[in-house]
Amino acid sequence: MTAATNTAPQLSRTEWKAVASAYEEAEAYRSVPRKRSFLRSALDRVTGHHFELPALDPRADALRRFVCTVRRTRRADERLVPELLGLGFSRAQVEALTLISA
């Protein structure tokens, strides 16, 4: 093993919060909607109010989706791995997240 594989992958505070959120979501077997529902859109048109969901940090959102999927299925979602790598996560971080989330 090299020294690089012995060091723990580092995540920001926001990223750790996304991991914690994913744990909670997976335990509740629910998914937080990230887009406006049909009902919300209809209510906005009727009332004239416009509700915007807060913008998500793309890294934190990808992390949340990955961890939530791993928690539910007990295996890595290979469809999300390229997205995580593309957002700057290392292979070691992805593997560590898989291990702690399974």
N, CA, C and O atoms as a printed pandas DataFrame, in Angstrom:
     atom_number atom_name residue_name chain_id  residue_number  x_coord  y_coord  z_coord
0              1         N          MET        A               1    0.832   -1.194    0.000
1              2        CA          MET        A               1    0.000    0.000    0.000
2              3         C          MET        A               1    0.867    1.245    0.000
3              4         O          MET        A               1    1.931    1.285    0.618
4              5         N          THR        A               2    0.411    2.214   -0.675
5              6        CA          THR        A               2    1.138    3.481   -0.687
6              7         C          THR        A               2    0.606    4.378    0.408
7              8         O          THR        A               2   -0.449    4.114    0.986
8              9         N          ALA        A               3    1.328    5.420    0.685
9             10        CA          ALA        A               3    0.894    6.366    1.716
10            11         C          ALA        A               3   -0.432    7.007    1.347
11            12         O          ALA        A               3   -1.245    7.313    2.218
12            13         N          ALA        A               4   -0.650    7.211    0.042
13            14        CA          ALA        A               4   -1.882    7.866   -0.398
14            15         C          ALA        A               4   -3.109    7.025   -0.085
15            16         O          ALA        A               4   -4.171    7.574    0.209
16            17         N          THR        A               5   -2.982    5.687   -0.144
17            18        CA          THR        A               5   -4.148    4.849    0.135
18            19         C          THR        A               5   -4.383    4.673    1.624
19            20         O          THR        A               5   -5.452    4.221    2.032
20            21         N          ASN        A               6   -3.390    5.027    2.446
21            22        CA          ASN        A               6   -3.553    4.914    3.894
22            23         C          ASN        A               6   -4.197    6.136    4.519
23            24         O          ASN        A               6   -4.644    6.074    5.664
24            25         N          THR        A               7   -4.255    7.237    3.802
25            26        CA          THR        A               7   -4.825    8.452    4.362
26            27         C          THR        A               7   -6.330    8.469    4.139
27            28         O          THR        A               7   -6.824    8.018    3.105
28            29         N          ALA        A               8   -7.032    8.983    5.098
29            30        CA          ALA        A               8   -8.491    9.050    5.002
30            31         C          ALA        A               8   -8.905   10.107    3.986
31            32         O          ALA        A               8   -8.361   11.211    3.985
32            33         N          PRO        A               9   -9.862    9.780    3.123
33            34        CA          PRO        A               9  -10.348   10.788    2.172
34            35         C          PRO        A               9  -10.961   11.967    2.916
35            36         O          PRO        A               9  -11.691   11.784    3.889
36            37         N          GLN        A              10  -10.664   13.163    2.460
37            38        CA          GLN        A              10  -11.164   14.370    3.106
38            39         C          GLN        A              10  -12.438   14.852    2.419
39            40         O          GLN        A              10  -12.515   14.874    1.190
40            41         N          LEU        A              11  -13.431   15.236    3.208
41            42        CA          LEU        A              11  -14.663   15.832    2.714
42            43         C          LEU        A              11  -14.871   17.146    3.447
43            44         O          LEU        A              11  -14.448   17.303    4.593
44            45         N          SER        A              12  -15.520   18.081    2.785
45            46        CA          SER        A              12  -15.815   19.360    3.425
46            47         C          SER        A              12  -16.963   19.172    4.422
47            48         O          SER        A              12  -17.624   18.134    4.439
48            49         N          ARG        A              13  -17.180   20.172    5.228
49            50        CA          ARG        A              13  -18.284   20.134    6.195
50            51         C          ARG        A              13  -19.626   19.969    5.467
51            52         O          ARG        A              13  -20.481   19.200    5.906
52            53         N          THR        A              14  -19.804   20.684    4.365
53            54        CA          THR        A              14  -21.035   20.581    3.573
54            55         C          THR        A              14  -21.201   19.173    3.026
55            56         O          THR        A              14  -22.308   18.634    3.024
56            57         N          GLU        A              15  -20.120   18.580    2.567
57            58        CA          GLU        A              15  -20.183   17.224    2.027
58            59         C          GLU        A              15  -20.524   16.205    3.107
59            60         O          GLU        A              15  -21.282   15.269    2.852
60            61         N          TRP        A              16  -19.975   16.371    4.311
61            62        CA          TRP        A              16  -20.336   15.472    5.411
62            63         C          TRP        A              16  -21.804   15.644    5.793
63            64         O          TRP        A              16  -22.469   14.679    6.168
64            65         N          LYS        A              17  -22.306   16.870    5.697
65            66        CA          LYS        A              17  -23.734   17.089    5.967
66            67         C          LYS        A              17  -24.587   16.368    4.932
67            68         O          LYS        A              17  -25.638   15.817    5.261
68            69         N          ALA        A              18  -24.135   16.371    3.678
69            70        CA          ALA        A              18  -24.859   15.652    2.623
70            71         C          ALA        A              18  -24.858   14.153    2.907
71            72         O          ALA        A              18  -25.864   13.477    2.689
72            73         N          VAL        A              19  -23.733   13.634    3.393
73            74        CA          VAL        A              19  -23.655   12.217    3.751
74            75         C          VAL        A              19  -24.644   11.913    4.882
75            76         O          VAL        A              19  -25.372   10.923    4.819
76            77         N          ALA        A              20  -24.670   12.755    5.908
77            78        CA          ALA        A              20  -25.596   12.547    7.028
78            79         C          ALA        A              20  -27.042   12.617    6.565
79            80         O          ALA        A              20  -27.875   11.828    7.010
80            81         N          SER        A              21  -27.345   13.550    5.677
81            82        CA          SER        A              21  -28.689   13.671    5.134
82            83         C          SER        A              21  -29.076   12.410    4.365
83            84         O          SER        A              21  -30.207   11.935    4.471
84            85         N          ALA        A              22  -28.146   11.878    3.600
85            86        CA          ALA        A              22  -28.417   10.658    2.837
86            87         C          ALA        A              22  -28.683    9.477    3.762
87            88         O          ALA        A              22  -29.538    8.641    3.470
88            89         N          TYR        A              23  -27.962    9.403    4.868
89            90        CA          TYR        A              23  -28.206    8.335    5.842
90            91         C          TYR        A              23  -29.648    8.412    6.343
91            92         O          TYR        A              23  -30.348    7.402    6.413
92            93         N          GLU        A              24  -30.075    9.621    6.688
93            94        CA          GLU        A              24  -31.441    9.802    7.192
94            95         C          GLU        A              24  -32.477    9.450    6.131
95            96         O          GLU        A              24  -33.476    8.795    6.428
96            97         N          GLU        A              25  -32.239    9.882    4.899
97            98        CA          GLU        A              25  -33.171    9.582    3.808
98            99         C          GLU        A              25  -33.268    8.089    3.568
99           100         O          GLU        A              25  -34.365    7.556    3.403
100          101         N          ALA        A              26  -32.129    7.406    3.546
101          102        CA          ALA        A              26  -32.129    5.979    3.279
102          103         C          ALA        A              26  -32.851    5.221    4.387
103          104         O          ALA        A              26  -33.576    4.263    4.119
104          105         N          GLU        A              27  -32.656    5.642    5.609
105          106        CA          GLU        A              27  -33.322    4.973    6.722
106          107         C          GLU        A              27  -34.831    5.159    6.657
107          108         O          GLU        A              27  -35.584    4.278    7.073
108          109         N          ALA        A              28  -35.267    6.273    6.150
109          110        CA          ALA        A              28  -36.704    6.555    6.056
110          111         C          ALA        A              28  -37.300    6.031    4.737
111          112         O          ALA        A              28  -38.513    6.093    4.536
112          113         N          TYR        A              29  -36.444    5.517    3.842
113          114        CA          TYR        A              29  -36.874    5.031    2.525
114          115         C          TYR        A              29  -37.720    6.054    1.786
115          116         O          TYR        A              29  -38.804    5.762    1.280
116          117         N          ARG        A              30  -37.186    7.250    1.744
117          118        CA          ARG        A              30  -37.866    8.295    0.998
118          119         C          ARG        A              30  -36.822    9.096    0.247
119          120         O          ARG        A              30  -35.635    9.030    0.564
120          121         N          SER        A              31  -37.245    9.825   -0.713
121          122        CA          SER        A              31  -36.332   10.660   -1.476
122          123         C          SER        A              31  -36.850   12.087   -1.429
123          124         O          SER        A              31  -38.033   12.332   -1.665
124          125         N          VAL        A              32  -35.987   13.006   -1.131
125          126        CA          VAL        A              32  -36.369   14.409   -1.080
126          127         C          VAL        A              32  -36.529   14.919   -2.510
127          128         O          VAL        A              32  -35.592   14.826   -3.303
128          129         N          PRO        A              33  -37.698   15.456   -2.851
129          130        CA          PRO        A              33  -37.857   15.958   -4.217
130          131         C          PRO        A              33  -36.929   17.134   -4.477
131          132         O          PRO        A              33  -36.811   18.039   -3.651
132          133         N          ARG        A              34  -36.279   17.112   -5.618
133          134        CA          ARG        A              34  -35.353   18.177   -5.981
134          135         C          ARG        A              34  -35.904   19.028   -7.113
135          136         O          ARG        A              34  -35.213   19.913   -7.618
136          137         N          LYS        A              35  -37.135   18.769   -7.513
137          138        CA          LYS        A              35  -37.773   19.626   -8.497
138          139         C          LYS        A              35  -39.210   19.857   -8.050
139          140         O          LYS        A              35  -39.739   19.145   -7.197
140          141         N          ARG        A              36  -39.814   20.853   -8.640
141          142        CA          ARG        A              36  -41.170   21.196   -8.235
142          143         C          ARG        A              36  -42.141   20.111   -8.666
143          144         O          ARG        A              36  -42.070   19.608   -9.787
144          145         N          SER        A              37  -43.038   19.760   -7.774
145          146        CA          SER        A              37  -44.042   18.746   -8.090
146          147         C          SER        A              37  -45.139   19.363   -8.957
147          148         O          SER        A              37  -45.240   20.584   -9.078
148          149         N          PHE        A              38  -45.943   18.511   -9.549
149          150        CA          PHE        A              38  -47.067   18.958  -10.354
150          151         C          PHE        A              38  -48.010   19.810   -9.496
151          152         O          PHE        A              38  -48.485   20.859   -9.931
152          153         N          LEU        A              39  -48.273   19.338   -8.266
153          154        CA          LEU        A              39  -49.166   20.072   -7.369
154          155         C          LEU        A              39  -48.599   21.453   -7.047
155          156         O          LEU        A              39  -49.335   22.440   -7.065
156          157         N          ARG        A              40  -47.302   21.536   -6.752
157          158        CA          ARG        A              40  -46.673   22.818   -6.428
158          159         C          ARG        A              40  -46.769   23.756   -7.631
159          160         O          ARG        A              40  -47.048   24.944   -7.466
160          161         N          SER        A              41  -46.544   23.240   -8.826
161          162        CA          SER        A              41  -46.632   24.072  -10.037
162          163         C          SER        A              41  -48.047   24.593  -10.237
163          164         O          SER        A              41  -48.240   25.760  -10.579
164          165         N          ALA        A              42  -49.039   23.731  -10.024
165          166        CA          ALA        A              42  -50.444   24.143  -10.181
166          167         C          ALA        A              42  -50.804   25.201   -9.153
167          168         O          ALA        A              42  -51.460   26.187   -9.490
168          169         N          LEU        A              43  -50.390   25.019   -7.910
169          170        CA          LEU        A              43  -50.676   26.006   -6.867
170          171         C          LEU        A              43  -50.015   27.344   -7.183
171          172         O          LEU        A              43  -50.608   28.400   -6.963
172          173         N          ASP        A              44  -48.798   27.301   -7.694
173          174        CA          ASP        A              44  -48.118   28.544   -8.067
174          175         C          ASP        A              44  -48.902   29.293   -9.144
175          176         O          ASP        A              44  -49.040   30.514   -9.072
176          177         N          ARG        A              45  -49.412   28.574  -10.133
177          178        CA          ARG        A              45  -50.180   29.222  -11.198
178          179         C          ARG        A              45  -51.480   29.806  -10.667
179          180         O          ARG        A              45  -51.868   30.907  -11.057
180          181         N          VAL        A              46  -52.162   29.078   -9.779
181          182        CA          VAL        A              46  -53.447   29.533   -9.247
182          183         C          VAL        A              46  -53.274   30.731   -8.317
183          184         O          VAL        A              46  -54.030   31.699   -8.400
184          185         N          THR        A              47  -52.283   30.667   -7.437
185          186        CA          THR        A              47  -52.106   31.715   -6.431
186          187         C          THR        A              47  -51.244   32.876   -6.910
187          188         O          THR        A              47  -51.273   33.958   -6.322
188          189         N          GLY        A              48  -50.481   32.657   -7.972
189          190        CA          GLY        A              48  -49.587   33.710   -8.443
190          191         C          GLY        A              48  -48.273   33.755   -7.691
191          192         O          GLY        A              48  -47.395   34.552   -8.021
192          193         N          HIS        A              49  -48.127   32.906   -6.682
193          194        CA          HIS        A              49  -46.866   32.822   -5.943
194          195         C          HIS        A              49  -45.906   31.941   -6.717
195          196         O          HIS        A              49  -46.314   31.042   -7.452
196          197         N          HIS        A              50  -44.643   32.210   -6.541
197          198        CA          HIS        A              50  -43.639   31.397   -7.220
198          199         C          HIS        A              50  -42.670   30.884   -6.170
199          200         O          HIS        A              50  -41.944   31.659   -5.548
200          201         N          PHE        A              51  -42.665   29.591   -5.981
201          202        CA          PHE        A              51  -41.811   28.957   -4.986
202          203         C          PHE        A              51  -40.579   28.388   -5.663
203          204         O          PHE        A              51  -40.699   27.619   -6.617
204          205         N          GLU        A              52  -39.412   28.747   -5.195
205          206        CA          GLU        A              52  -38.158   28.224   -5.739
206          207         C          GLU        A              52  -37.476   27.364   -4.684
207          208         O          GLU        A              52  -37.344   27.767   -3.529
208          209         N          LEU        A              53  -37.052   26.192   -5.088
209          210        CA          LEU        A              53  -36.236   25.372   -4.199
210          211         C          LEU        A              53  -34.842   25.982   -4.136
211          212         O          LEU        A              53  -34.366   26.540   -5.124
212          213         N          PRO        A              54  -34.192   25.885   -3.000
213          214        CA          PRO        A              54  -32.844   26.431   -2.911
214          215         C          PRO        A              54  -31.898   25.685   -3.852
215          216         O          PRO        A              54  -32.032   24.480   -4.066
216          217         N          ALA        A              55  -30.956   26.415   -4.400
217          218        CA          ALA        A              55  -29.976   25.789   -5.281
218          219         C          ALA        A              55  -29.115   24.830   -4.475
219          220         O          ALA        A              55  -28.708   25.129   -3.352
220          221         N          LEU        A              56  -28.848   23.690   -5.057
221          222        CA          LEU        A              56  -28.033   22.695   -4.378
222          223         C          LEU        A              56  -26.601   22.751   -4.886
223          224         O          LEU        A              56  -26.356   22.996   -6.067
224          225         N          ASP        A              57  -25.679   22.528   -3.998
225          226        CA          ASP        A              57  -24.290   22.367   -4.373
226          227         C          ASP        A              57  -24.205   21.055   -5.158
227          228         O          ASP        A              57  -24.559   20.007   -4.618
228          229         N          PRO        A              58  -23.747   21.079   -6.416
229          230        CA          PRO        A              58  -23.728   19.861   -7.221
230          231         C          PRO        A              58  -22.925   18.724   -6.584
231          232         O          PRO        A              58  -23.307   17.558   -6.686
232          233         N          ARG        A              59  -21.817   19.066   -5.928
233          234        CA          ARG        A              59  -21.012   18.017   -5.273
234          235         C          ARG        A              59  -21.781   17.392   -4.124
235          236         O          ARG        A              59  -21.819   16.169   -3.990
236          237         N          ALA        A              60  -22.396   18.228   -3.291
237          238        CA          ALA        A              60  -23.140   17.703   -2.139
238          239         C          ALA        A              60  -24.350   16.896   -2.598
239          240         O          ALA        A              60  -24.674   15.873   -1.995
240          241         N          ASP        A              61  -25.019   17.341   -3.656
241          242        CA          ASP        A              61  -26.185   16.615   -4.144
242          243         C          ASP        A              61  -25.785   15.260   -4.715
243          244         O          ASP        A              61  -26.460   14.263   -4.459
244          245         N          ALA        A              62  -24.705   15.206   -5.481
245          246        CA          ALA        A              62  -24.236   13.932   -6.030
246          247         C          ALA        A              62  -23.831   12.985   -4.900
247          248         O          ALA        A              62  -24.114   11.788   -4.944
248          249         N          LEU        A              63  -23.171   13.537   -3.900
249          250        CA          LEU        A              63  -22.782   12.749   -2.731
250          251         C          LEU        A              63  -24.010   12.182   -2.026
251          252         O          LEU        A              63  -24.050   11.001   -1.682
252          253         N          ARG        A              64  -25.007   13.035   -1.818
253          254        CA          ARG        A              64  -26.229   12.612   -1.134
254          255         C          ARG        A              64  -26.901   11.473   -1.894
255          256         O          ARG        A              64  -27.298   10.470   -1.301
256          257         N          ARG        A              65  -27.027   11.636   -3.220
257          258        CA          ARG        A              65  -27.682   10.596   -4.019
258          259         C          ARG        A              65  -26.907    9.288   -3.981
259          260         O          ARG        A              65  -27.503    8.215   -3.880
260          261         N          PHE        A              66  -25.567    9.369   -4.062
261          262        CA          PHE        A              66  -24.729    8.171   -4.047
262          263         C          PHE        A              66  -24.855    7.442   -2.709
263          264         O          PHE        A              66  -25.117    6.240   -2.678
264          265         N          VAL        A              67  -24.671    8.161   -1.617
265          266        CA          VAL        A              67  -24.719    7.543   -0.290
266          267         C          VAL        A              67  -26.104    6.969   -0.012
267          268         O          VAL        A              67  -26.225    5.874    0.537
268          269         N          CYS        A              68  -27.136    7.697   -0.386
269          270        CA          CYS        A              68  -28.499    7.217   -0.168
270          271         C          CYS        A              68  -28.729    5.907   -0.926
271          272         O          CYS        A              68  -29.329    4.975   -0.389
272          273         N          THR        A              69  -28.258    5.838   -2.158
273          274        CA          THR        A              69  -28.411    4.613   -2.947
274          275         C          THR        A              69  -27.637    3.456   -2.329
275          276         O          THR        A              69  -28.150    2.340   -2.242
276          277         N          VAL        A              70  -26.413    3.716   -1.903
277          278        CA          VAL        A              70  -25.607    2.661   -1.272
278          279         C          VAL        A              70  -26.278    2.179    0.011
279          280         O          VAL        A              70  -26.310    0.978    0.277
280          281         N          ARG        A              71  -26.811    3.098    0.803
281          282        CA          ARG        A              71  -27.492    2.712    2.045
282          283         C          ARG        A              71  -28.701    1.826    1.755
283          284         O          ARG        A              71  -28.972    0.885    2.501
284          285         N          ARG        A              72  -29.416    2.116    0.693
285          286        CA          ARG        A              72  -30.617    1.353    0.364
286          287         C          ARG        A              72  -30.307   -0.002   -0.252
287          288         O          ARG        A              72  -30.962   -0.995    0.065
288          289         N          THR        A              73  -29.300   -0.048   -1.141
289          290        CA          THR        A              73  -29.033   -1.266   -1.911
290          291         C          THR        A              73  -27.850   -2.070   -1.385
291          292         O          THR        A              73  -27.655   -3.218   -1.785
292          293         N          ARG        A              74  -27.063   -1.481   -0.498
293          294        CA          ARG        A              74  -25.868   -2.099    0.073
294          295         C          ARG        A              74  -24.771   -2.348   -0.962
295          296         O          ARG        A              74  -23.910   -3.204   -0.761
296          297         N          ARG        A              75  -24.801   -1.601   -2.070
297          298        CA          ARG        A              75  -23.730   -1.668   -3.064
298          299         C          ARG        A              75  -23.629   -0.324   -3.779
299          300         O          ARG        A              75  -24.579    0.460   -3.801
300          301         N          ALA        A              76  -22.460   -0.076   -4.360
301          302        CA          ALA        A              76  -22.227    1.193   -5.059
302          303         C          ALA        A              76  -23.086    1.271   -6.315
303          304         O          ALA        A              76  -23.273    0.276   -7.015
304          305         N          ASP        A              77  -23.599    2.450   -6.587
305          306        CA          ASP        A              77  -24.351    2.696   -7.818
306          307         C          ASP        A              77  -23.340    3.136   -8.869
307          308         O          ASP        A              77  -22.920    4.293   -8.897
308          309         N          GLU        A              78  -22.957    2.206   -9.728
309          310        CA          GLU        A              78  -21.909    2.477  -10.720
310          311         C          GLU        A              78  -22.298    3.570  -11.703
311          312         O          GLU        A              78  -21.428    4.153  -12.351
312          313         N          ARG        A              79  -23.595    3.858  -11.826
313          314        CA          ARG        A              79  -24.019    4.946  -12.718
314          315         C          ARG        A              79  -23.634    6.303  -12.155
315          316         O          ARG        A              79  -23.453    7.255  -12.914
316          317         N          LEU        A              80  -23.505    6.410  -10.827
317          318        CA          LEU        A              80  -23.177    7.693  -10.204
318          319         C          LEU        A              80  -21.684    7.905  -10.007
319          320         O          LEU        A              80  -21.250    9.035   -9.785
320          321         N          VAL        A              81  -20.886    6.837  -10.083
321          322        CA          VAL        A              81  -19.443    6.956   -9.861
322          323         C          VAL        A              81  -18.793    7.926  -10.845
323          324         O          VAL        A              81  -18.023    8.783  -10.410
324          325         N          PRO        A              82  -19.065    7.835  -12.160
325          326        CA          PRO        A              82  -18.431    8.798  -13.075
326          327         C          PRO        A              82  -18.796   10.254  -12.752
327          328         O          PRO        A              82  -17.975   11.154  -12.923
328          329         N          GLU        A              83  -20.019   10.475  -12.289
329          330        CA          GLU        A              83  -20.417   11.841  -11.908
330          331         C          GLU        A              83  -19.582   12.328  -10.728
331          332         O          GLU        A              83  -19.106   13.463  -10.726
332          333         N          LEU        A              84  -19.407   11.474   -9.728
333          334        CA          LEU        A              84  -18.603   11.858   -8.564
334          335         C          LEU        A              84  -17.158   12.138   -8.974
335          336         O          LEU        A              84  -16.560   13.121   -8.539
336          337         N          LEU        A              85  -16.608   11.265   -9.812
337          338        CA          LEU        A              85  -15.234   11.480  -10.280
338          339         C          LEU        A              85  -15.133   12.768  -11.088
339          340         O          LEU        A              85  -14.151   13.501  -10.972
340          341         N          GLY        A              86  -16.139   13.043  -11.901
341          342        CA          GLY        A              86  -16.163   14.260  -12.696
342          343         C          GLY        A              86  -16.279   15.522  -11.852
343          344         O          GLY        A              86  -15.849   16.597  -12.268
344          345         N          LEU        A              87  -16.860   15.387  -10.671
345          346        CA          LEU        A              87  -17.000   16.533   -9.769
346          347         C          LEU        A              87  -15.775   16.713   -8.877
347          348         O          LEU        A              87  -15.756   17.587   -8.011
348          349         N          GLY        A              88  -14.752   15.884   -9.090
349          350        CA          GLY        A              88  -13.501   16.073   -8.363
350          351         C          GLY        A              88  -13.264   15.139   -7.200
351          352         O          GLY        A              88  -12.245   15.261   -6.519
352          353         N          PHE        A              89  -14.165   14.213   -6.949
353          354        CA          PHE        A              89  -13.916   13.230   -5.900
354          355         C          PHE        A              89  -12.912   12.215   -6.421
355          356         O          PHE        A              89  -12.905   11.897   -7.610
356          357         N          SER        A              90  -12.076   11.713   -5.545
357          358        CA          SER        A              90  -11.097   10.706   -5.951
358          359         C          SER        A              90  -11.730    9.318   -5.861
359          360         O          SER        A              90  -12.756    9.125   -5.208
360          361         N          ARG        A              91  -11.102    8.372   -6.525
361          362        CA          ARG        A              91  -11.563    6.977   -6.453
362          363         C          ARG        A              91  -11.533    6.501   -4.999
363          364         O          ARG        A              91  -12.423    5.767   -4.568
364          365         N          ALA        A              92  -10.506    6.918   -4.238
365          366        CA          ALA        A              92  -10.397    6.525   -2.828
366          367         C          ALA        A              92  -11.582    7.067   -2.022
367          368         O          ALA        A              92  -12.105    6.366   -1.156
368          369         N          GLN        A              93  -12.006    8.293   -2.292
369          370        CA          GLN        A              93  -13.161    8.864   -1.593
370          371         C          GLN        A              93  -14.424    8.078   -1.913
371          372         O          GLN        A              93  -15.216    7.778   -1.020
372          373         N          VAL        A              94  -14.613    7.746   -3.183
373          374        CA          VAL        A              94  -15.800    7.002   -3.584
374          375         C          VAL        A              94  -15.821    5.635   -2.915
375          376         O          VAL        A              94  -16.863    5.195   -2.431
376          377         N          GLU        A              95  -14.666    4.957   -2.886
377          378        CA          GLU        A              95  -14.585    3.642   -2.252
378          379         C          GLU        A              95  -14.832    3.743   -0.742
379          380         O          GLU        A              95  -15.502    2.889   -0.161
380          381         N          ALA        A              96  -14.292    4.782   -0.116
381          382        CA          ALA        A              96  -14.506    4.964    1.323
382          383         C          ALA        A              96  -15.982    5.243    1.609
383          384         O          ALA        A              96  -16.538    4.711    2.571
384          385         N          LEU        A              97  -16.607    6.060    0.793
385          386        CA          LEU        A              97  -18.030    6.347    0.986
386          387         C          LEU        A              97  -18.874    5.083    0.803
387          388         O          LEU        A              97  -19.870    4.883    1.499
388          389         N          THR        A              98  -18.465    4.242   -0.137
389          390        CA          THR        A              98  -19.174    2.981   -0.340
390          391         C          THR        A              98  -19.049    2.110    0.894
391          392         O          THR        A              98  -20.035    1.528    1.346
392          393         N          LEU        A              99  -17.842    2.014    1.446
393          394        CA          LEU        A              99  -17.620    1.177    2.624
394          395         C          LEU        A              99  -18.398    1.665    3.848
395          396         O          LEU        A              99  -19.008    0.866    4.558
396          397         N          ILE        A             100  -18.376    2.976    4.093
397          398        CA          ILE        A             100  -19.053    3.461    5.302
398          399         C          ILE        A             100  -20.561    3.532    5.141
399          400         O          ILE        A             100  -21.294    3.634    6.125
400          401         N          SER        A             101  -21.025    3.478    3.891
401          402        CA          SER        A             101  -22.462    3.604    3.647
402          403         C          SER        A             101  -23.172    2.266    3.522
403          404         O          SER        A             101  -24.385    2.187    3.712
404          405         N          ALA        A             102  -22.435    1.225    3.208
405          406        CA          ALA        A             102  -23.060   -0.091    2.979
406          407         C          ALA        A             102  -23.528   -0.735    4.267
407          408         O          ALA        A             102  -24.072   -1.839    4.243
